[in-house]
């Protein structure tokens, strides 16, 4: 990977962390489109956690902190970290697959 690409990825990651940490508390408190439609049609109250799974950051509020600003800020930050981790896992798997494919191609060329 070229140095320009690495710098771009690093700057993008830093920008994502800054947005997640400092701008997420200023997100709109109004419901998004799907939630608004569910409220208008009267089935929003029927929503349930059908998988019976305890979510890490429920309702985008980080538990254990009294300040709602910092609850939302930390939820945004950890959300970004989770996305980075998923991205790293996908890249790792693709790298292993590509490495195995290249090694098999070298075996068949001989």
N, C-alpha and C positions, 0 to 999 in steps of 0.2 A: 504494500500500500504506500502511495506517495505521501510525502510529508505534508503537502497541501491538504490532502484528504484527511489526514490525522488531525491537523489543526482545525479544519472545518468541523469535524465530528466533536472535538473537544469544546469548541466554542458553542456549538449547538447544544451539547450536554449542559454546559454552564448556563446558557440561556434558559433551558428547560427547567433547571433547578431553581433559578431565580424566579421564573414565572410561577412555578409550583409553590415556592416558599413565600414569596412576597405579594404576588398578585391574586392568588386563589381566595384570600379572605374578602376580596372586593367583588367576587362573582355575584351575579344577580341572585336574589333570594326568591324570585318568582319561579313558578314551576316551568319545566321545559315543555315542549310541544306535546309529547306523549302523555306526560303527567296531567297537563291541562285538559286534554281530550278525555282522559280517564275521569277527571273530576267533573267535567261537563256532562258526560254520559252516565255518571253515577256508579262506576265500578272501581274507583280508586280505593275505597275502603275495603273492598273484597280482596285486595292484593295480600298475598301471604308468602312466607318463605317456605316454598314447597319442598326444598331439599333438606330442611332442618339443619342448616349450616350456620355457624356463628361467623359473621364477617369480621374481617380485621379492622376495618375503619367504617363502621355503620353510619350512614347518613353524612359522610364526609366530615365527621367530627372525631378528632383523636381523643380517646377516653383518658380520664385521669388528670386532665388539665382544666382549670376553672375558666380561663379566658377563652371566649369563643373565637377571637382573632387567632390565637395561637393554636387552638384545636383545628381550625380550618387550614391554617398555614402548615402545620405538621402533617395533616392528612394529605394535602397537595404534595408536599415534599416526599412522603413515603409512597404516594401513588406514582410519582416520577421514578423513584428507586425501583419499585416493582416492575414498571414498564422497562427500565434499563436491564433488570435481571432477566426478564422474559426475552428481550432482544438479544442479550448475551448468550442465553441458552440456545436460541434458534441459530445464531451465528456459529456457535460451537458445533452444533449438530451438522449444519451445512458444511462446515470446514472439515469435519471428520468424514462425511460422505464424499466430499470432493477429493480428499486425500486418498481414501480407499479406491475411488474410481480411477484416479491417476496412477496409483500403484498397480492396479489390475491392467490398465492399458499398457503400462511398461512391460508387464509380464508377457502379454500377448504379442507385443511387437518384436520380441527377440526371436 
